[in-house]
Amino acid sequence: MTDLVFVLNGPNLNLLGSREPRLYGTQTLDDIRGMMEQRAKALKLQLDVRQSNHEGVMVDWVQEAMAKASAVVINAGAYAHSSIAIRDAVAALPIPVIEVHLTNIYAREGFRRTSLLGQVARGSIVGLGALGYLLALDAAAHLCKGAATQAKGQIQ
């Protein structure tokens, strides 16, 4: 398997830095990408970072990850709470999926407190801002290393 991690970002995340900075902070998605690229280099991982406002595009990317990636870090934005299609695509993946939310979805409006993706992801990181992406990348690296160790017949 490759050392490639897909980082998939959903609707409105292209507006980070200017969209409701009191909630989402002032870092842009490009800032977060830069932080992740530095961490990925240290972890000896490659990243494929993408953003779309379109549900079907995100489904296509999740399915593409099945053949190309070792793990997925996903911040599906509002789709995490509403997209059964993305949820089902994530559920079909045989690789680790780590869900990220910049804000604490459990301290927000009621409709944000349920994550359909969180039901099928390996884990979720919420409420830690951009740090959540770095922690998700660390988790993905750890989980991929564990999978490689198991494939060689070694015990973790």
LODO-666668 format. One line per field, with one value per residue: x, y, z of N, C-alpha, C, O in turn; residue number from 1. Coordinates in nm, 3 decimals. Example, Ala and Ser with C-alpha at 12.3 -4.5 7.8 and 13.67 -1.06 7.14 Angstrom:
BEGIN
n_X 1.319|1.285
n_Y -0.569|-0.225
n_Z 0.780|0.708
ca_X 1.230|1.367
ca_Y -0.450|-0.106
ca_Z 0.780|0.714
c_X 1.320|1.290
c_Y -0.330|0.003
c_Z 0.780|0.787
o_X 1.424|1.341
o_Y -0.332|0.114
o_Z 0.846|0.804
num 1|2
//
This chain:
BEGIN
n_X 0.086|0.038|0.199|0.029|-0.195|-0.520|-0.663|-0.956|-1.175|-1.477|-1.777|-1.763|-1.522|-1.325|-1.350|-1.225|-1.057|-1.176|-1.444|-1.666|-1.464|-1.451|-1.549|-1.417|-1.156|-0.861|-0.693|-0.625|-0.738|-0.521|-0.314|-0.349|-0.303|-0.028|0.080|0.012|0.158|0.420|0.413|0.351|0.580|0.766|0.656|0.696|0.503|0.289|0.072|-0.254|-0.437|-0.759|-1.050|-1.398|-1.717|-1.918|-2.125|-2.135|-1.885|-1.722|-1.796|-1.697|-1.422|-1.376|-1.426|-1.221|-1.003|-1.000|-0.853|-0.613|-0.506|-0.364|-0.491|-0.756|-0.815|-1.079|-1.275|-1.578|-1.738|-2.056|-2.173|-2.111|-2.313|-2.534|-2.509|-2.584|-2.485|-2.206|-2.139|-2.196|-2.006|-1.769|-1.802|-1.758|-1.487|-1.180|-0.970|-0.815|-1.016|-1.020|-1.210|-1.247|-1.332|-1.327|-1.453|-1.616|-1.851|-2.039|-2.101|-2.245|-2.514|-2.813|-2.858|-2.604|-2.488|-2.491|-2.297|-2.291|-2.074|-1.899|-2.004|-1.907|-1.638|-1.296|-1.210|-1.278|-1.195|-1.260|-1.321|-1.066|-0.958|-0.725|-0.525|-0.645|-0.634|-0.362|-0.334|-0.503|-0.361|-0.133|-0.259|-0.350|-0.104|-0.004|-0.200|-0.174|0.087|0.051|-0.114|0.063|0.253|0.098|0.042|0.287|0.292|0.364|0.330|0.171
n_Y -0.119|0.226|0.528|0.738|0.987|1.090|1.406|1.538|1.800|1.964|2.155|2.511|2.529|2.639|2.901|2.948|3.147|3.384|3.332|3.349|3.401|3.398|3.152|2.967|3.046|3.220|3.109|3.004|2.760|2.701|2.768|2.566|2.346|2.386|2.347|2.080|1.960|1.995|1.835|1.588|1.539|1.494|1.261|1.094|1.072|1.115|1.368|1.429|1.688|1.818|2.017|2.062|2.197|2.032|1.757|1.508|1.508|1.477|1.219|1.076|1.122|0.993|0.730|0.703|0.706|0.450|0.294|0.430|0.541|0.523|0.606|0.825|1.158|1.348|1.637|1.697|1.910|2.063|1.849|1.628|1.602|1.554|1.400|1.103|0.970|1.031|0.923|0.649|0.592|0.631|0.428|0.207|0.196|0.022|0.122|0.328|0.598|0.922|1.154|1.507|1.803|2.148|2.297|2.231|2.013|1.916|2.113|2.292|2.401|2.201|2.045|2.000|1.821|1.551|1.334|1.180|1.071|1.026|0.798|0.593|0.636|0.570|0.722|1.037|1.381|1.664|2.015|2.126|2.309|2.397|2.231|1.985|1.868|1.805|1.622|1.425|1.344|1.239|1.023|0.879|0.805|0.640|0.436|0.334|0.239|0.040|-0.132|-0.212|-0.344|-0.556|-0.684|-0.792|-0.994|-0.940|-0.863|-0.586
n_Z 0.000|-0.052|0.074|0.084|0.189|0.169|0.205|0.263|0.213|0.281|0.201|0.209|0.342|0.195|0.255|0.490|0.731|0.666|0.704|0.961|1.181|1.462|1.530|1.358|1.341|1.216|1.037|0.706|0.462|0.302|0.481|0.671|0.508|0.457|0.716|0.750|0.543|0.632|0.864|0.746|0.596|0.800|0.897|0.691|0.489|0.206|0.084|-0.045|-0.089|-0.092|-0.179|-0.191|-0.273|-0.339|-0.305|-0.454|-0.578|-0.358|-0.277|-0.499|-0.459|-0.213|-0.292|-0.480|-0.312|-0.214|-0.393|-0.410|-0.171|0.164|0.386|0.499|0.579|0.677|0.656|0.630|0.660|0.670|0.541|0.693|0.872|0.723|0.486|0.360|0.144|0.136|0.382|0.337|0.139|0.283|0.473|0.316|0.277|0.313|0.451|0.709|0.829|0.937|1.094|1.099|1.271|1.294|1.494|1.810|1.764|1.936|2.109|1.976|1.757|1.767|1.532|1.441|1.608|1.557|1.379|1.080|0.951|1.159|1.267|1.114|1.071|1.164|1.374|1.540|1.552|1.721|1.769|1.813|1.644|1.384|1.475|1.503|1.248|1.227|1.435|1.339|1.116|1.241|1.370|1.147|1.032|1.236|1.240|0.981|0.990|1.179|1.033|0.833|0.986|1.085|0.845|0.786|0.963|1.222|1.568|1.717
ca_X 0.000|0.111|0.206|-0.050|-0.313|-0.612|-0.720|-1.073|-1.244|-1.608|-1.830|-1.732|-1.389|-1.246|-1.367|-1.156|-0.979|-1.269|-1.576|-1.689|-1.335|-1.466|-1.573|-1.327|-1.020|-0.816|-0.609|-0.689|-0.717|-0.382|-0.232|-0.361|-0.231|0.115|0.111|0.002|0.269|0.539|0.397|0.357|0.721|0.827|0.599|0.726|0.378|0.252|-0.065|-0.334|-0.533|-0.862|-1.168|-1.510|-1.848|-2.015|-2.137|-2.098|-1.739|-1.662|-1.818|-1.600|-1.289|-1.369|-1.412|-1.087|-0.908|-0.998|-0.748|-0.490|-0.458|-0.350|-0.582|-0.827|-0.853|-1.192|-1.359|-1.686|-1.819|-2.198|-2.211|-2.096|-2.440|-2.649|-2.488|-2.582|-2.400|-2.065|-2.129|-2.190|-1.877|-1.669|-1.823|-1.708|-1.341|-1.107|-0.855|-0.858|-1.072|-1.024|-1.295|-1.202|-1.415|-1.255|-1.526|-1.674|-1.987|-2.129|-2.131|-2.307|-2.657|-2.855|-2.845|-2.462|-2.438|-2.484|-2.213|-2.310|-1.941|-1.842|-2.059|-1.834|-1.495|-1.216|-1.209|-1.315|-1.128|-1.347|-1.304|-0.928|-0.913|-0.633|-0.450|-0.716|-0.583|-0.231|-0.357|-0.561|-0.251|-0.057|-0.338|-0.347|0.030|0.003|-0.287|-0.115|0.204|-0.002|-0.162|0.180|0.312|0.012|0.057|0.413|0.277|0.420|0.234|0.197
ca_Y 0.000|0.353|0.614|0.855|1.017|1.188|1.501|1.584|1.910|1.987|2.287|2.635|2.530|2.730|3.034|2.960|3.269|3.497|3.287|3.340|3.374|3.369|3.008|2.884|3.098|3.306|3.034|2.964|2.621|2.694|2.765|2.431|2.257|2.403|2.280|1.936|1.917|1.985|1.716|1.471|1.516|1.432|1.127|1.022|1.051|1.206|1.416|1.478|1.774|1.863|2.082|2.079|2.233|1.945|1.626|1.399|1.512|1.418|1.074|1.026|1.124|0.885|0.605|0.704|0.674|0.305|0.238|0.508|0.596|0.439|0.659|0.947|1.257|1.416|1.737|1.710|2.027|2.037|1.717|1.527|1.593|1.537|1.322|0.957|0.924|1.034|0.825|0.515|0.578|0.614|0.296|0.105|0.199|-0.073|0.193|0.416|0.730|1.006|1.271|1.628|1.924|2.256|2.336|2.123|1.998|1.880|2.236|2.382|2.382|2.062|1.972|1.970|1.730|1.415|1.319|1.053|1.018|0.977|0.665|0.492|0.668|0.503|0.814|1.176|1.484|1.782|2.126|2.167|2.396|2.340|2.124|1.860|1.809|1.746|1.503|1.324|1.293|1.151|0.900|0.805|0.745|0.531|0.328|0.273|0.163|-0.081|-0.221|-0.267|-0.439|-0.675|-0.751|-0.867|-1.100|-0.899|-0.815|-0.447
ca_Z 0.000|-0.065|0.192|0.047|0.270|0.112|0.300|0.191|0.279|0.223|0.167|0.279|0.402|0.113|0.312|0.619|0.745|0.659|0.746|1.105|1.246|1.605|1.539|1.279|1.345|1.106|0.944|0.582|0.425|0.257|0.602|0.727|0.416|0.483|0.842|0.728|0.458|0.718|0.948|0.659|0.563|0.918|0.912|0.567|0.419|0.099|0.098|-0.156|-0.018|-0.185|-0.122|-0.283|-0.218|-0.406|-0.241|-0.544|-0.597|-0.237|-0.287|-0.596|-0.399|-0.113|-0.367|-0.538|-0.204|-0.196|-0.477|-0.413|-0.044|0.282|0.487|0.463|0.679|0.614|0.720|0.532|0.691|0.695|0.489|0.799|0.943|0.633|0.365|0.368|0.034|0.179|0.491|0.280|0.071|0.389|0.533|0.224|0.269|0.399|0.508|0.818|0.801|1.055|1.074|1.168|1.273|1.360|1.614|1.888|1.713|2.047|2.181|1.878|1.733|1.774|1.405|1.418|1.712|1.505|1.261|1.010|0.922|1.284|1.291|1.035|1.070|1.268|1.486|1.513|1.631|1.712|1.861|1.837|1.536|1.285|1.540|1.476|1.125|1.255|1.517|1.250|1.034|1.330|1.389|1.021|1.020|1.333|1.196|0.861|1.035|1.242|0.928|0.767|1.080|1.086|0.716|0.792|1.061|1.349|1.667|1.756
c_X 0.089|0.116|0.130|-0.173|-0.395|-0.663|-0.834|-1.150|-1.371|-1.647|-1.791|-1.595|-1.291|-1.254|-1.298|-1.065|-1.066|-1.409|-1.583|-1.561|-1.347|-1.492|-1.460|-1.183|-0.985|-0.725|-0.690|-0.667|-0.574|-0.285|-0.232|-0.289|-0.080|0.160|0.111|0.117|0.398|0.531|0.410|0.501|0.791|0.780|0.628|0.598|0.366|0.106|-0.125|-0.449|-0.629|-0.976|-1.274|-1.635|-1.956|-2.011|-2.090|-1.949|-1.672|-1.680|-1.716|-1.460|-1.272|-1.352|-1.274|-0.981|-0.895|-0.881|-0.613|-0.429|-0.445|-0.446|-0.649|-0.848|-0.963|-1.259|-1.468|-1.774|-1.962|-2.243|-2.195|-2.228|-2.556|-2.631|-2.478|-2.491|-2.253|-2.044|-2.114|-2.059|-1.766|-1.681|-1.764|-1.555|-1.278|-0.986|-0.904|-0.907|-1.080|-1.104|-1.243|-1.311|-1.336|-1.320|-1.576|-1.821|-2.087|-2.168|-2.200|-2.456|-2.690|-2.834|-2.700|-2.410|-2.432|-2.398|-2.237|-2.175|-1.875|-1.889|-1.979|-1.684|-1.424|-1.212|-1.246|-1.238|-1.207|-1.301|-1.163|-0.872|-0.821|-0.548|-0.514|-0.668|-0.448|-0.245|-0.416|-0.453|-0.161|-0.129|-0.335|-0.212|0.042|-0.079|-0.233|0.006|0.158|-0.050|-0.045|0.247|0.230|0.027|0.184|0.406|0.333|0.308|0.273|0.227
c_Y 0.124|0.428|0.744|0.867|1.122|1.275|1.571|1.685|1.944|2.132|2.396|2.638|2.612|2.873|3.052|3.082|3.392|3.459|3.272|3.310|3.347|3.220|2.926|2.932|3.178|3.234|2.996|2.814|2.602|2.692|2.624|2.331|2.266|2.334|2.128|1.883|1.902|1.859|1.590|1.436|1.447|1.288|1.038|0.979|1.150|1.245|1.449|1.555|1.834|1.930|2.092|2.119|2.138|1.803|1.512|1.392|1.448|1.267|1.013|1.019|1.014|0.751|0.593|0.664|0.523|0.243|0.307|0.544|0.490|0.480|0.785|1.030|1.339|1.515|1.766|1.830|1.986|1.902|1.606|1.502|1.554|1.439|1.172|0.902|0.924|0.933|0.683|0.490|0.556|0.475|0.185|0.097|0.097|-0.009|0.285|0.552|0.804|1.131|1.387|1.734|2.029|2.296|2.212|2.109|1.967|2.000|2.338|2.352|2.232|1.984|1.937|1.862|1.584|1.416|1.181|0.990|0.960|0.836|0.555|0.520|0.590|0.588|0.953|1.268|1.612|1.889|2.176|2.255|2.323|2.228|1.988|1.790|1.741|1.618|1.390|1.263|1.200|1.017|0.815|0.735|0.625|0.411|0.258|0.190|0.033|-0.181|-0.287|-0.372|-0.569|-0.752|-0.834|-0.979|-1.066|-0.850|-0.672|-0.437
c_Z 0.000|0.069|0.168|0.137|0.195|0.226|0.226|0.273|0.205|0.209|0.267|0.345|0.319|0.167|0.446|0.618|0.741|0.707|0.898|1.184|1.396|1.628|1.478|1.278|1.222|1.008|0.821|0.558|0.372|0.376|0.662|0.639|0.441|0.610|0.823|0.642|0.538|0.804|0.865|0.623|0.679|0.937|0.791|0.495|0.305|0.120|-0.037|-0.092|-0.119|-0.108|-0.230|-0.207|-0.267|-0.349|-0.330|-0.570|-0.476|-0.235|-0.383|-0.535|-0.294|-0.185|-0.431|-0.435|-0.184|-0.274|-0.461|-0.279|0.064|0.392|0.432|0.589|0.612|0.708|0.618|0.559|0.720|0.642|0.594|0.870|0.854|0.519|0.391|0.258|0.073|0.291|0.436|0.206|0.174|0.451|0.445|0.221|0.363|0.466|0.619|0.768|0.933|1.020|1.158|1.159|1.350|1.491|1.687|1.849|1.824|2.132|2.091|1.864|1.729|1.646|1.373|1.512|1.670|1.380|1.201|0.979|1.046|1.318|1.219|1.025|1.180|1.394|1.441|1.607|1.612|1.810|1.885|1.727|1.441|1.345|1.515|1.350|1.149|1.338|1.433|1.161|1.117|1.348|1.262|1.003|1.114|1.286|1.072|0.897|1.100|1.139|0.857|0.856|1.083|0.956|0.712|0.895|1.198|1.441|1.705|1.902
o_X 0.202|0.046|0.163|-0.246|-0.345|-0.702|-0.810|-1.185|-1.373|-1.562|-1.787|-1.556|-1.185|-1.174|-1.309|-1.003|-1.034|-1.486|-1.512|-1.551|-1.261|-1.461|-1.413|-1.097|-1.069|-0.683|-0.807|-0.586|-0.514|-0.183|-0.127|-0.221|-0.012|0.265|0.198|0.166|0.475|0.629|0.473|0.539|0.867|0.854|0.589|0.586|0.427|0.026|-0.056|-0.546|-0.588|-0.996|-1.245|-1.654|-2.074|-1.906|-2.013|-1.893|-1.576|-1.589|-1.656|-1.388|-1.168|-1.272|-1.217|-0.883|-0.790|-0.817|-0.510|-0.310|-0.505|-0.479|-0.604|-0.891|-0.943|-1.294|-1.451|-1.873|-1.987|-2.341|-2.260|-2.252|-2.665|-2.730|-2.376|-2.428|-2.182|-1.941|-2.029|-2.005|-1.678|-1.580|-1.725|-1.500|-1.317|-0.908|-1.023|-0.849|-1.139|-1.070|-1.201|-1.373|-1.285|-1.251|-1.577|-1.906|-2.207|-2.256|-2.212|-2.515|-2.607|-2.795|-2.675|-2.297|-2.374|-2.424|-2.207|-2.162|-1.805|-1.821|-1.983|-1.609|-1.487|-1.210|-1.246|-1.219|-1.219|-1.250|-1.143|-0.751|-0.835|-0.504|-0.445|-0.661|-0.423|-0.176|-0.383|-0.454|-0.118|-0.066|-0.319|-0.207|0.094|-0.033|-0.244|0.027|0.218|-0.031|-0.052|0.293|0.287|0.025|0.189|0.503|0.349|0.205|0.391|0.251
o_Y 0.121|0.393|0.848|0.770|1.230|1.224|1.653|1.660|1.952|2.221|2.375|2.742|2.650|2.958|3.157|3.116|3.494|3.547|3.189|3.205|3.279|3.167|2.829|2.867|3.200|3.291|2.960|2.751|2.497|2.623|2.571|2.242|2.164|2.269|2.058|1.773|1.810|1.784|1.493|1.319|1.352|1.203|0.922|0.867|1.257|1.165|1.491|1.496|1.893|1.906|2.127|2.081|2.160|1.738|1.427|1.283|1.373|1.194|0.910|0.922|0.950|0.668|0.484|0.597|0.475|0.149|0.250|0.575|0.382|0.400|0.843|0.978|1.394|1.483|1.850|1.851|1.886|1.846|1.501|1.393|1.524|1.398|1.122|0.798|0.826|0.866|0.607|0.380|0.472|0.411|0.080|0.000|0.086|-0.078|0.317|0.612|0.755|1.204|1.369|1.752|2.002|2.327|2.102|2.185|1.990|1.991|2.456|2.286|2.149|1.867|1.852|1.816|1.502|1.492|1.079|0.867|0.859|0.764|0.439|0.435|0.548|0.537|0.984|1.238|1.662|1.860|2.262|2.274|2.203|2.139|1.887|1.667|1.632|1.519|1.273|1.143|1.096|0.911|0.693|0.618|0.520|0.298|0.136|0.082|-0.072|-0.301|-0.406|-0.475|-0.678|-0.876|-0.934|-1.052|-1.155|-0.800|-0.641|-0.328
o_Z 0.048|0.164|0.225|0.158|0.162|0.331|0.137|0.389|0.082|0.204|0.388|0.399|0.368|0.128|0.509|0.517|0.803|0.746|0.955|1.247|1.452|1.735|1.537|1.219|1.134|0.907|0.830|0.627|0.394|0.371|0.699|0.690|0.445|0.613|0.874|0.666|0.515|0.816|0.908|0.619|0.658|0.987|0.788|0.446|0.308|0.169|-0.130|-0.046|-0.219|0.010|-0.345|-0.091|-0.240|-0.347|-0.285|-0.582|-0.491|-0.195|-0.353|-0.556|-0.286|-0.142|-0.435|-0.467|-0.143|-0.225|-0.494|-0.273|0.058|0.481|0.332|0.692|0.504|0.821|0.530|0.490|0.787|0.691|0.583|0.922|0.903|0.458|0.439|0.277|0.047|0.295|0.482|0.211|0.153|0.478|0.497|0.168|0.479|0.532|0.625|0.677|1.029|0.927|1.272|1.055|1.458|1.588|1.632|1.896|1.808|2.217|2.126|1.949|1.694|1.651|1.288|1.496|1.740|1.287|1.263|0.980|1.040|1.391|1.259|0.977|1.278|1.505|1.322|1.724|1.500|1.918|1.971|1.719|1.419|1.272|1.506|1.346|1.097|1.314|1.452|1.136|1.068|1.343|1.270|0.963|1.075|1.293|1.059|0.841|1.079|1.156|0.823|0.807|1.084|0.958|0.641|0.914|1.281|1.395|1.723|1.953
num 1|2|3|4|5|6|7|8|9|10|11|12|13|14|15|16|17|18|19|20|21|22|23|24|25|26|27|28|29|30|31|32|33|34|35|36|37|38|39|40|41|42|43|44|45|46|47|48|49|50|51|52|53|54|55|56|57|58|59|60|61|62|63|64|65|66|67|68|69|70|71|72|73|74|75|76|77|78|79|80|81|82|83|84|85|86|87|88|89|90|91|92|93|94|95|96|97|98|99|100|101|102|103|104|105|106|107|108|109|110|111|112|113|114|115|116|117|118|119|120|121|122|123|124|125|126|127|128|129|130|131|132|133|134|135|136|137|138|139|140|141|142|143|144|145|146|147|148|149|150|151|152|153|154|155|156
//
